Amino acid sequence: MSEPEKSNTTHFGYRSVGEDEKAGLVRDVFSSVASKYDLMNDLMSMGVHRLWKADLIGKLNPRPGMKLLDVGGGTGDIAFRFLEAGGSCVTVYDINPEMLEVGRNRAIDKGHLSGINFMEGDAEKLPFDDGSFDAYTIAFCIRNVTHIEAALAEARRVLKPGGHFLCLEFSHVAMAGLDKIYDVYSFSVLPRLGQLVAGDRDSYEYLAQSIRRFPEQKKFAQMIEEAGFDVVTFENLSGGIAAIHSGWRT
């Protein structure tokens, strides 16, 4: 008797979709909001995302000669901070061409004409040799990939021995009482804001749902360890609304 056929499905927010569908659906979400993405980040977090990113860069500790791969960073926010803090070379890698176009335009506006490269592609299939980078960052992106384990394995592969993995992601609220307030904000205020500013309610409903589907902090730290990283730690930000996970390639 043949084995039953496995169901190759995954989640897209609260929906179940085929694994081969998710990347395209995520691409559509960010195509829709690309032009308003950075403005919406400021409005959604009341500017606090800037402090979170500053914390990420502080942990990264950019220095001359450091080569960074920033995955899912299409609009360039992490890349620009890295260069301005003393890093030498950054590759911005994103699945969405519209987000990358925003990033290229911002780079020109900011005068970052060298030391930065924008590439389109999938976080689960990096087109780089083993041990190519000193550091790997991924901010507000990994919850959108189809197979998180595959993205983590690729992150480790392209890092040099001694390379640093850093992930900034929305997480699970750890402060008593804040969770209820955050739920109201996420599922009522955020979609309305998306409709008013970006003209897209559905994408921001998906973003709120995708945050809830993402593994909680300790579980995600375990996944990073299982991918082969060492000295894995995490730090909650703003009561757990976001968290920075860190790991090292040894």
C-alpha positions as CSV (number, residue, x, y, z in Angstrom):
1,M,0.0,0.0,0.0
2,S,1.4,3.4,-0.9
3,E,2.0,6.0,1.8
4,P,-0.7,8.8,2.0
5,E,0.3,11.9,0.2
6,K,1.7,14.6,2.4
7,S,0.0,18.0,2.6
8,N,2.5,20.6,1.4
9,T,0.8,23.5,3.0
10,T,1.9,26.4,5.2
11,H,0.4,29.5,6.8
12,F,-0.2,32.9,5.3
13,G,-1.4,34.8,8.3
14,Y,-4.3,32.8,9.5
15,R,-4.9,31.1,6.1
16,S,-3.5,27.8,5.0
17,V,-1.9,28.0,1.6
18,G,0.2,25.8,-0.6
19,E,3.9,26.1,0.1
20,D,4.5,27.0,-3.5
21,E,2.1,29.9,-3.1
22,K,3.4,31.7,-0.1
23,A,6.4,33.5,-1.6
24,G,4.2,35.0,-4.3
25,L,1.6,36.1,-1.8
26,V,4.3,37.7,0.4
27,R,5.8,39.4,-2.7
28,D,2.3,40.9,-3.5
29,V,1.9,42.2,0.1
30,F,5.2,44.2,-0.1
31,S,4.7,45.2,-3.7
32,S,1.5,46.9,-2.5
33,V,3.0,48.7,0.4
34,A,6.6,49.4,-0.8
35,S,6.1,53.1,-1.5
36,K,4.7,53.8,2.0
37,Y,6.6,51.1,3.9
38,D,9.0,53.4,5.8
39,L,6.3,55.9,6.6
40,M,4.1,53.2,7.9
41,N,6.9,51.8,10.0
42,D,7.1,55.2,11.7
43,L,3.4,55.5,12.2
44,M,2.9,51.9,13.3
45,S,5.6,52.1,16.0
46,M,5.4,55.8,16.7
47,G,9.1,55.9,15.7
48,V,10.2,53.2,18.1
49,H,11.4,51.0,15.3
50,R,14.3,53.4,14.9
51,L,15.4,52.7,18.5
52,W,15.1,48.9,17.8
53,K,17.2,49.2,14.7
54,A,19.8,51.3,16.5
55,D,20.0,48.5,19.1
56,L,20.5,46.0,16.4
57,I,23.4,48.0,14.9
58,G,24.9,48.4,18.3
59,K,25.0,44.7,18.7
60,L,26.4,44.3,15.2
61,N,29.2,46.7,16.0
62,P,30.1,47.6,12.4
63,R,33.8,48.2,11.7
64,P,36.0,48.8,8.7
65,G,36.4,45.8,6.5
66,M,33.1,44.1,7.7
67,K,31.0,42.6,5.0
68,L,27.3,42.3,5.8
69,L,24.4,40.5,4.1
70,D,21.1,42.1,5.0
71,V,18.3,39.8,4.0
72,G,14.8,41.2,3.5
73,G,16.1,44.8,3.9
74,G,14.9,46.1,0.5
75,T,14.4,49.7,1.5
76,G,17.9,50.0,2.9
77,D,17.2,51.0,6.5
78,I,19.6,48.5,8.1
79,A,22.2,48.9,5.3
80,F,22.4,52.6,5.6
81,R,22.8,52.5,9.3
82,F,25.5,49.9,8.9
83,L,27.5,52.0,6.5
84,E,27.0,55.2,8.6
85,A,28.3,53.3,11.7
86,G,31.5,52.3,10.1
87,G,30.8,49.1,8.1
88,S,32.5,48.7,4.7
89,C,30.3,46.7,2.4
90,V,26.7,45.5,2.5
91,T,24.5,43.4,0.2
92,V,20.8,44.1,0.5
93,Y,19.0,41.0,-0.6
94,D,15.2,41.0,-0.9
95,I,12.5,39.0,-2.8
96,N,10.6,42.1,-3.7
97,P,11.7,44.3,-6.6
98,E,9.5,47.2,-5.6
99,M,11.1,47.3,-2.2
100,L,14.6,47.1,-3.7
101,E,13.7,50.0,-6.1
102,V,12.8,52.1,-3.1
103,G,16.1,51.2,-1.5
104,R,18.1,52.1,-4.5
105,N,16.4,55.5,-4.7
106,R,17.0,56.1,-1.1
107,A,20.7,55.2,-1.4
108,I,21.1,57.8,-4.2
109,D,19.3,60.4,-2.1
110,K,21.5,59.7,0.9
111,G,24.7,59.7,-1.2
112,H,25.5,56.0,-0.7
113,L,26.9,55.4,-4.1
114,S,29.5,52.8,-3.2
115,G,29.8,49.9,-0.7
116,I,26.2,48.9,-1.2
117,N,24.6,46.3,-3.6
118,F,21.0,45.5,-4.1
119,M,20.0,42.0,-5.2
120,E,16.7,40.2,-5.7
121,G,16.2,36.7,-4.5
122,D,14.8,34.2,-2.0
123,A,16.1,33.9,1.6
124,E,15.9,30.1,1.4
125,K,18.2,30.0,-1.7
126,L,21.1,32.4,-1.3
127,P,23.3,32.7,-4.4
128,F,26.5,33.2,-2.4
129,D,29.5,30.9,-1.7
130,D,30.0,29.4,1.7
131,G,31.7,31.7,4.2
132,S,31.1,34.9,2.2
133,F,30.1,37.3,4.9
134,D,31.2,38.5,8.3
135,A,27.6,39.2,9.5
136,Y,24.0,38.5,8.5
137,T,21.1,40.6,9.5
138,I,17.4,40.0,8.9
139,A,14.9,42.6,10.2
140,F,11.1,42.1,10.2
141,C,11.4,39.5,7.4
142,I,12.0,36.0,8.7
143,R,8.4,35.4,9.8
144,N,7.4,35.9,6.1
145,V,9.6,33.1,4.6
146,T,8.0,29.8,3.8
147,H,10.6,27.5,5.6
148,I,12.3,29.3,8.5
149,E,14.6,26.4,9.1
150,A,15.9,26.6,5.5
151,A,16.5,30.4,5.8
152,L,18.4,29.8,9.0
153,A,20.5,27.0,7.4
154,E,21.4,29.3,4.5
155,A,22.3,32.1,7.0
156,R,24.8,29.9,8.7
157,R,26.2,28.6,5.4
158,V,27.1,32.0,4.0
159,L,28.7,33.2,7.3
160,K,32.4,32.9,7.9
161,P,33.6,31.1,11.0
162,G,33.1,33.7,13.7
163,G,30.3,35.3,11.7
164,H,27.4,37.0,13.6
165,F,23.7,36.3,12.9
166,L,21.2,38.9,14.1
167,C,17.5,38.9,13.7
168,L,15.2,41.7,14.7
169,E,11.6,40.6,14.5
170,F,8.2,41.3,16.0
171,S,7.7,38.8,18.8
172,H,5.4,37.8,21.7
173,V,4.5,40.3,24.4
174,A,6.1,39.4,27.7
175,M,4.8,42.3,29.8
176,A,1.6,41.6,31.8
177,G,-1.3,43.8,30.6
178,L,0.5,45.0,27.5
179,D,-0.7,42.0,25.5
180,K,-4.4,43.0,25.5
181,I,-3.6,46.6,24.5
182,Y,-1.3,45.3,21.7
183,D,-4.0,43.0,20.4
184,V,-6.5,45.8,20.1
185,Y,-3.9,47.9,18.3
186,S,-2.8,45.1,16.0
187,F,-6.2,44.0,14.8
188,S,-8.2,47.2,15.0
189,V,-5.9,50.3,14.7
190,L,-3.2,48.9,12.4
191,P,-5.5,47.7,9.5
192,R,-7.3,51.1,9.6
193,L,-4.0,52.9,9.5
194,G,-2.9,50.8,6.5
195,Q,-6.1,51.6,4.7
196,L,-5.8,55.4,5.3
197,V,-2.0,55.8,4.6
198,A,-1.1,53.0,2.2
199,G,-4.6,52.3,0.8
200,D,-4.2,48.6,1.7
201,R,-6.1,47.2,4.7
202,D,-5.6,43.5,3.8
203,S,-1.8,43.6,3.8
204,Y,-1.7,45.1,7.3
205,E,-4.2,42.5,8.5
206,Y,-1.8,39.9,7.2
207,L,1.2,41.5,8.9
208,A,-0.6,41.5,12.3
209,Q,-1.6,37.8,11.8
210,S,1.9,36.8,10.7
211,I,3.3,38.2,13.9
212,R,1.0,36.0,16.0
213,R,2.0,32.9,14.0
214,F,5.7,33.5,14.5
215,P,7.3,31.3,17.2
216,E,7.7,32.8,20.7
217,Q,11.2,33.9,21.7
218,K,12.5,30.7,23.4
219,K,11.2,28.5,20.6
220,F,12.8,30.7,17.9
221,A,16.1,30.7,19.9
222,Q,15.9,26.9,19.8
223,M,15.4,26.9,16.1
224,I,18.5,29.0,15.7
225,E,20.5,26.6,17.8
226,E,19.2,23.6,15.7
227,A,20.4,25.4,12.6
228,G,23.9,25.1,14.0
229,F,24.5,28.5,15.6
230,D,26.3,28.8,19.0
231,V,26.0,31.3,21.9
232,V,22.3,31.9,21.0
233,T,20.6,34.7,23.0
234,F,17.7,37.0,22.7
235,E,16.7,40.4,24.1
236,N,13.1,41.6,24.4
237,L,12.4,45.1,23.2
238,S,9.5,47.2,24.4
239,G,8.1,44.5,26.6
240,G,8.5,41.8,23.9
241,I,6.7,43.6,21.1
242,A,9.9,42.9,19.3
243,A,13.0,40.9,20.0
244,I,16.6,40.7,18.8
245,H,18.0,37.2,18.5
246,S,21.7,36.7,18.2
247,G,23.8,33.6,17.2
248,W,27.4,32.9,16.1
249,R,28.8,30.7,13.4
250,T,31.7,28.9,15.0
